[in-house]
Amino acid sequence: MVASLAVDGPAEQSKKVRAGDILVSIDQVDVRGMSPEDLAQYILGPPGSRVRLGFIRDGSELLYVELTRGWTMKRSVDSKWSNPLPPNHSLVSGPIGFP
């Protein structure tokens, strides 16, 4: 089942795939019951190549979506620069790390 979509990834950009859809095929290969690691072997591919995904939606509707693979990074944190800095805060120059 699709838990969430990668931010700005091909599936999200298509506006055809939704959280809750159940993935049943990749390029006409039945993938029901496959582990996430096995699924990755079929889903991942060179950026720009095409992949055809089959989903079951709402328990019965069969839906096929063709996507163009791309580089995606799931963004889990949004950040914002605060200027000026809050009181008692300052920027540190140079390398930062732990011994």
C-alpha positions as CSV (number, residue, x, y, z in Angstrom):
1,M,0.0,0.0,0.0
2,V,1.2,3.5,-0.8
3,A,1.8,5.1,2.6
4,S,2.9,8.5,1.3
5,L,4.3,10.1,-1.9
6,A,7.8,11.6,-2.2
7,V,7.6,15.3,-2.2
8,D,7.9,16.6,-5.8
9,G,8.5,13.0,-7.0
10,P,7.1,11.6,-10.2
11,A,4.1,10.0,-8.5
12,E,3.1,13.2,-6.7
13,Q,3.6,15.2,-9.8
14,S,1.3,12.9,-11.8
15,K,-1.6,13.7,-9.5
16,K,-2.8,10.2,-10.2
17,V,-1.3,8.2,-7.3
18,R,-2.8,8.6,-3.8
19,A,-1.8,7.4,-0.4
20,G,-3.8,4.3,0.3
21,D,-3.6,2.9,-3.3
22,I,-2.4,-0.7,-3.4
23,L,0.4,-1.5,-5.8
24,V,-0.3,-4.7,-7.7
25,S,1.9,-4.6,-10.8
26,I,5.0,-2.9,-12.1
27,D,5.5,-3.2,-15.9
28,Q,3.0,-6.0,-16.0
29,V,4.8,-8.0,-13.3
30,D,2.5,-9.1,-10.4
31,V,4.1,-7.6,-7.3
32,R,1.5,-8.5,-4.7
33,G,3.2,-9.8,-1.5
34,M,6.7,-8.6,-2.5
35,S,9.0,-7.0,0.1
36,P,9.9,-3.4,-0.2
37,E,13.4,-4.4,-1.2
38,D,12.1,-6.6,-4.0
39,L,9.7,-3.8,-5.2
40,A,12.6,-1.4,-5.4
41,Q,14.3,-3.6,-8.0
42,Y,11.3,-3.1,-10.3
43,I,10.3,0.5,-9.5
44,L,13.8,2.1,-9.5
45,G,15.5,2.7,-12.8
46,P,17.4,5.3,-14.8
47,P,16.0,8.8,-14.6
48,G,14.0,9.5,-17.7
49,S,12.9,5.9,-18.2
50,R,9.2,5.0,-18.1
51,V,7.5,2.6,-15.7
52,R,3.9,1.4,-15.7
53,L,2.3,0.9,-12.3
54,G,-0.9,-0.9,-11.6
55,F,-2.9,0.0,-8.4
56,I,-6.1,-1.0,-6.8
57,R,-8.0,2.0,-5.4
58,D,-10.9,1.9,-3.0
59,G,-10.8,-1.9,-2.9
60,S,-11.9,-2.6,-6.4
61,E,-11.0,0.1,-9.0
62,L,-8.0,-1.0,-11.1
63,L,-5.9,2.0,-12.2
64,Y,-2.7,2.0,-14.4
65,V,-0.3,5.0,-14.2
66,E,2.7,5.5,-16.4
67,L,5.4,7.6,-14.8
68,T,8.8,8.9,-16.0
69,R,11.4,8.0,-13.4
70,G,13.4,10.8,-11.9
71,W,15.7,11.7,-9.1
72,T,13.7,12.2,-5.9
73,M,14.6,13.0,-2.4
74,K,11.9,12.9,0.2
75,R,11.9,16.1,2.1
76,S,11.1,15.4,5.8
77,V,11.9,18.8,7.3
78,D,11.1,22.2,6.1
79,S,13.4,25.0,7.3
80,K,13.3,28.7,7.4
81,W,16.1,31.3,8.0
82,S,15.4,33.6,10.9
83,N,16.9,37.0,10.3
84,P,17.6,38.6,12.7
85,L,18.6,35.7,14.9
86,P,16.6,35.2,18.1
87,P,18.0,36.7,21.3
88,N,21.0,34.8,22.8
89,H,21.7,33.0,19.4
90,S,24.7,33.5,17.2
91,L,26.3,31.9,14.1
92,V,29.4,29.8,14.5
93,S,32.1,30.0,11.8
94,G,34.4,27.1,10.8
95,P,33.9,23.4,11.0
96,I,31.3,22.1,13.5
97,G,31.4,18.5,14.9
98,F,32.0,16.3,17.8
99,P,35.3,14.9,18.9
